[in-house]
Amino acid sequence: MVRKAKETDDVVTFVVKRIDDRLVKTSLPGQYVTVRMRMPDGKLQPRQYSLTRADDGEHRQFSVKRVRDEGAGPDGEMSTLLHDSVKVGDTLTLSLPYGDVVLDDAGRPVVFASAGIGIAPMAGMLSHLVAAESGLPVTLLHADVDDASFPLRRQVVGDILALRNARMYLWFEQGAQSHEPVDGVFHGLMDPTAVDLPEDALYYLCGPLPFMQAVRSGLVDRGVAPRDIQYEVFGPDLWQADLD
Ligand SMILES: Cc1cc2nc3c(=O)[nH]c(=O)nc-3n(C[C@H](O)[C@H](O)[C@H](O)COP(=O)(O)OP(=O)(O)OC[C@H]3O[C@@H](n4cnc5c(N)ncnc54)[C@H](O)[C@@H]3O)c2cc1C
């Protein structure tokens, strides 16, 4: 691992550089890797983390939210280890990139809707669009507590500004102000009907399950075809059934 940077109080970004010379599969925009680590009890455990930057063939970047004990269970095992114990210079074991929720290159406008660490796959897809110098109409809708809690904020805002045809709207639980040059900031929960969205867009959602359920039904009520809405679930696959 070559870089560890604090994004917010709860989120740290890791950049790893490969040290083997095996054939590397380039990641598709939106894919994730599995990180495998030995836990304090000696067991090897896997966890998935979305890639938050386009590949350069050598480095991979991902961001980890610390999962805290909120009365219902213990602190998250791997996120705590990654936050507290893993240091620059340590070796991490990563899988090849995989995952089916990848950016469609059909040329249709794209709308990303994320909350909290759900920005991670969106950051990866945006980074790929910038690398491809894409002129696609892109709209990013993001919900968070406030500016300071918005992970990968600088990277994402920089990428939105670098794209020729991109807009960005924020929803904050606290206040309705951002230091970033965005197209709109609203107070409260995300309401996609508050902004103009392109016709015939493809939608990508990532965030807590109630967030994705609310945004998805708002979009479907507005006439968006369910087949045009994809979502990444940061948990067991069976959660996906709850969205339908
Ligand atoms: C496709 C995909 C992409 C993902 N991308 C990202 C990403 O980019 N960034 C990111 O931060 N995360 C991402 N995740 C989530 C990530 O993989 C981990 O699930 C997350 O980091 C938590 O892992 P952990 O080991 O810290 O928590 P765990 O130890 O797995 O704990 C998870 C939860 O279970 C509770 N729990 C554990 N044991 C018990 C018990 N005995 N009794 C009651 N409750 C218990 C814990 O309190 C905690 O709330 C992604 C997941 C998927 C599936």
The ligand as an ORCA input file, in Angstrom:
! r2SCAN-3c Opt
* xyz 0 1
  C     -20.114     -4.943     -3.953
  C     -19.708     -4.273     -2.660
  C     -18.962     -3.114     -2.708
  C     -18.596     -2.465     -1.514
  N     -17.872     -1.316     -1.574
  C     -17.527     -0.671     -0.432
  C     -16.763      0.542     -0.472
  O     -16.376      1.026     -1.524
  N     -16.461      1.139      0.725
  C     -16.896      0.622      1.924
  O     -16.580      1.221      2.985
  N     -17.596     -0.532      1.991
  C     -17.908     -1.186      0.847
  N     -18.606     -2.379      0.913
  C     -18.899     -2.953      2.245
  C     -17.662     -3.737      2.723
  O     -17.448     -4.860      1.881
  C     -17.805     -4.280      4.168
  O     -19.036     -4.940      4.276
  C     -17.708     -3.174      5.208
  O     -16.417     -2.542      5.143
  C     -17.902     -3.743      6.635
  O     -16.961     -4.758      6.862
  P     -16.375     -4.984      8.346
  O     -15.536     -6.205      8.312
  O     -15.773     -3.720      8.848
  O     -17.700     -5.232      9.170
  P     -18.230     -6.678      9.719
  O     -17.330     -7.184     10.780
  O     -18.501     -7.540      8.534
  O     -19.596     -6.197     10.383
  C     -20.660     -5.686      9.560
  C     -21.850     -5.370     10.475
  O     -22.312     -6.550     11.114
  C     -22.379     -6.335     12.513
  N     -21.998     -7.577     13.223
  C     -20.855     -8.281     13.060
  N     -20.854     -9.359     13.901
  C     -22.015     -9.299     14.598
  C     -22.598    -10.103     15.601
  N     -21.991    -11.207     16.068
  N     -23.824     -9.749     16.078
  C     -24.457     -8.670     15.624
  N     -23.952     -7.864     14.682
  C     -22.758     -8.173     14.163
  C     -21.370     -5.241     12.802
  O     -21.711     -4.529     14.009
  C     -21.513     -4.367     11.583
  O     -22.598     -3.473     11.728
  C     -18.988     -3.017     -0.269
  C     -19.722     -4.219     -0.248
  C     -20.088     -4.835     -1.414
  C     -20.884     -6.117     -1.348
*
